[in-house]
Amino acid sequence: MKEEVSESAMRLRAMIEKAIADHKITREDYDKIIHIATEDGYIDRHEKTLLSQLQQMIEDRLVKFVI
């Protein structure tokens, strides 16, 4: 049985893909990403995966924080 992707996971993915394409992320965008992931009170499997991938890219400096 295939798990359906939540609407918030799709919005989260769009924001993360933009950060990846730009190779940068602002604190405001990062805060929006966290808000989207937690707004329904539950971080589903898809959201966890996306957040983990973004965090790894930040740690690897593939996506950089900008002021």
N, C-alpha and C positions, 0 to 999 in steps of 0.2 A: 504494500500500500504506500503510495507516494504522499508525503506530507506537503500540504499547501503552504506556499510562502506568504507570510503576512504582509499587509499593506505597509506597516512600519518597516519591515525588512527591505521592501522594495525602495522606500524613500531613503533608508539608511544606505543601501547599495549605491543609489544615485549620488549621494553626497560623497561617499568614499571614492567612487570612481572619478569624480571631479577632482578630488585631492590628489589622486594617483596621476591623473592626466596633467595636472598643473605642477606636480612634484612638490607641492607645498600645501600647508594648511594653517589657517589662523586659529588663534585661541577661540574666537567666536564660532568658527565653523566646527571645531572640535567639541565645544560645548553643545552646539546644536545636534551633533551626531549622538552624543551621550543622552541628550534629552529625548531624541527620537527613539533610541534603544530602550529607554526606561519609562516612557510616557504611559504605557499600558500596565506598568507594574510587573512586567514579566519579560525577561530577555530570552527569546526562543533560540533554538539551535542555529538557525540561519544568522540571526543577529550576533550571537556569540562568535560564530566563525568569521563574520565580516569584521567585527571589532578586533578579534585576534590578528587577522591579516593586516589591518591598519596599524595596530600596535607594532607588529613585527617590521613593517615597512618604515615606521618612524624610528625604531631602534636601529635598523640597518641604514638609516639616513637616505632611503629612497624617496621618502616624503619628509619634508622639513617643516618645522614650525617657523612661521614668520610673524613679525610684529607689525 
